Amino acid sequence: MAKIAKLCVKRDLCIGAASCIAVSPNVFALDGENKAVMTKKSGVSTSDTTNVAELVADGTSDDELLLAAQSCPTKAIFLYDETGKQAYPES
Amino acid sequence: MQQFNYLIIGAGVAGTTAAETLRGLDAKASIAVVGDEPYDFYSRIALSKENYMLKKLPEEAIWLKKPSFYTEKNIAYFKGRVATSLDSKQKQVALDNGETLGYDKLLLAVGGRPRCWTLPGSDKKGIHYLRKLDDARAIMADFETIKAGLLVGGGFISFELADIMVKRNIKATVMLREPYYWANLLDEESGRLIEDVLKKSGVEILYEEEVVEVLGGEHAESVRTNKGRTIPASFIAVGIGIMDCLAPFKPSGVEVGRGVIADQYLATNIPDVWTAGDCAEYFDVIFGERVQLGNWANAMLQGRSAAQNMFGKKTEFKALSAYTTTGLGMTICFVGDIRVTPEKKVIERGSRASGKYTRIVTFEGRVVGAMQFNMTPELPWISKLITDRRDISSIAAKLADPKEDLRALATAVIPPK
């Protein structure tokens, strides 16, 4: 798989199962609506498309990000490579 | 007899993840999965959620693999088949259709099954359990016509179904054997907090009451209780616990307690037999004791770890998973070891009155688990405190104050990586 550059959480799909937090607690958290968000260096937490470089945990491996996405029981986590192509879920 | 390098009993998230992981590690091995439902892999956890039950998403959204998955990955899928016995000396598993499958390495990932009623009338139509896709479809079909329903038991199943029923304008009544909600697991304050949101939404709760007989013709019409009352009920959903599916495997000599006993590598006492998921009672390296969990992340990650170990790696299973649900405006999360035994202490963070409440369970000055109500944004930090096993005595008093930022408190005792 190509290098993961961006990721997002589709909030309408997320059920707050928190499996992403079990895999990657440095990247993911749940917000007040029990939806998964990513924590950015700026202090902002968001579900919207975020550059990996903007994450607090910007050194997180692609393997960990992929496992977090694969662990989601509703496929709510989307990963994109440097060209913007969707890397997961496989379309 | 068909022979496989890897045979996986159970086609849920643990078994399916194991099969896919093994295929990733070994392109040539023969791999088979046996599943007792007539379906491809789906998201069991989604069945009780509103996206599915209120049809906010098309039903197709629950399928997590394309229909071509099994053939593309060259995985033999024995769909709708039940394993009926294991011969661990001959290394064979018998199926309910008379077939026998031989294996080099075996994974038991058979999950659990709902505890079912055996009381008089319990075979009547209208009585539901919720575990499998067909169960969920039957409940949804009844929701199209019923005006009221009885939910038996206090736990995830009745909480989630109450949420769906309220949203569908179906009058829900919860019947508890215990004096308050979820009393087998929670303290009274937490149980009452859940009751607060149920009652606010119009859900009626009956305490210390049990069904002794279901009355009616072919279909349930009412229930008779231990208090001598007869309560009309044509829809009854029973969520009174989970039982094991291990009877076919016990005679083989595989060690079984509440689940299949395994070490930190998810290996059982029988050579070449591993276990994963809800049925695994494994040695947890974070807690230093044997535990059994029944949540999605645990099952998924164990399926992956077991597969790696079956392939020949020797990697400990280490993960901290949580149970979460949302309904009626409340989020509930259980993480880690939340059994409050006499040797453990509880730090209360927040209050029932404020609607935000966490009970942090500690043992010997370390956080071992937490029950969160409307406080899940703090889950990553609670999780870090648990997995890092740091002494929290210097922050214990502040942990009890919800105005204190948990991230800052946790950072004070957990060194950055």
Chai-1 contact restraints between the chains, C-beta under 6 A:
chainA,res_idxA,chainB,res_idxB,connection_type,confidence,min_distance_angstrom,max_distance_angstrom,comment,restraint_id
A,I15,B,K49,contact,1.0,0.0,6.0,A-B,restraint_1
A,G16,B,T324,contact,1.0,0.0,6.0,A-B,restraint_2
A,G16,B,T326,contact,1.0,0.0,6.0,A-B,restraint_3
A,A17,B,I45,contact,1.0,0.0,6.0,A-B,restraint_4
A,A17,B,W296,contact,1.0,0.0,6.0,A-B,restraint_5
A,A18,B,A322,contact,1.0,0.0,6.0,A-B,restraint_6
A,A18,B,T324,contact,1.0,0.0,6.0,A-B,restraint_7
A,S19,B,W296,contact,1.0,0.0,6.0,A-B,restraint_8
A,S19,B,A297,contact,1.0,0.0,6.0,A-B,restraint_9
A,I21,B,L379,contact,1.0,0.0,6.0,A-B,restraint_10
A,I21,B,P380,contact,1.0,0.0,6.0,A-B,restraint_11
A,A22,B,A297,contact,1.0,0.0,6.0,A-B,restraint_12
A,A22,B,A319,contact,1.0,0.0,6.0,A-B,restraint_13
A,A22,B,S321,contact,1.0,0.0,6.0,A-B,restraint_14
A,P25,B,P380,contact,1.0,0.0,6.0,A-B,restraint_15
A,P25,B,S383,contact,1.0,0.0,6.0,A-B,restraint_16
A,A29,B,P380,contact,1.0,0.0,6.0,A-B,restraint_17
A,L30,B,T376,contact,1.0,0.0,6.0,A-B,restraint_18
A,L30,B,P377,contact,1.0,0.0,6.0,A-B,restraint_19
A,L30,B,L379,contact,1.0,0.0,6.0,A-B,restraint_20
A,D31,B,P377,contact,1.0,0.0,6.0,A-B,restraint_21
A,N34,B,T326,contact,1.0,0.0,6.0,A-B,restraint_22
A,N34,B,T331,contact,1.0,0.0,6.0,A-B,restraint_23
A,N34,B,T376,contact,1.0,0.0,6.0,A-B,restraint_24
A,S71,B,A297,contact,1.0,0.0,6.0,A-B,restraint_25
A,S71,B,M300,contact,1.0,0.0,6.0,A-B,restraint_26
A,P73,B,S43,contact,1.0,0.0,6.0,A-B,restraint_27
A,P73,B,I45,contact,1.0,0.0,6.0,A-B,restraint_28
A,P73,B,W296,contact,1.0,0.0,6.0,A-B,restraint_29
A,T74,B,A46,contact,1.0,0.0,6.0,A-B,restraint_30
